[in-house]
Amino acid sequence: MKKIVLFAVMGIFVFALSSCKKDWTCECRTSDTSTPTGILSPTWQDITKADAKKSCDQLETNYKIISQSVSCELK
């Protein structure tokens, strides 16, 4: 019985530490007609949601230097 509990605890621990990696798209929109919208939606492959969120937030910050009318959302 102790071995079963030990393996269950180890399984939960390994599962908790593993991160789900997948593809994420950062959709950025602008109301500025001089900025092309096609370059504002990059896709990151095989990264965690936390890393994608950081990158998307940084991208929004960078785009706001160019155009104040930008908002980005992680999808």
Beta strands, then each sheet from edge to edge (+ up, - down):
strand 1: 22-30
strand 2: 43-47
strand 3: 70-74
sheet 1: 2+ 1- 3+
end
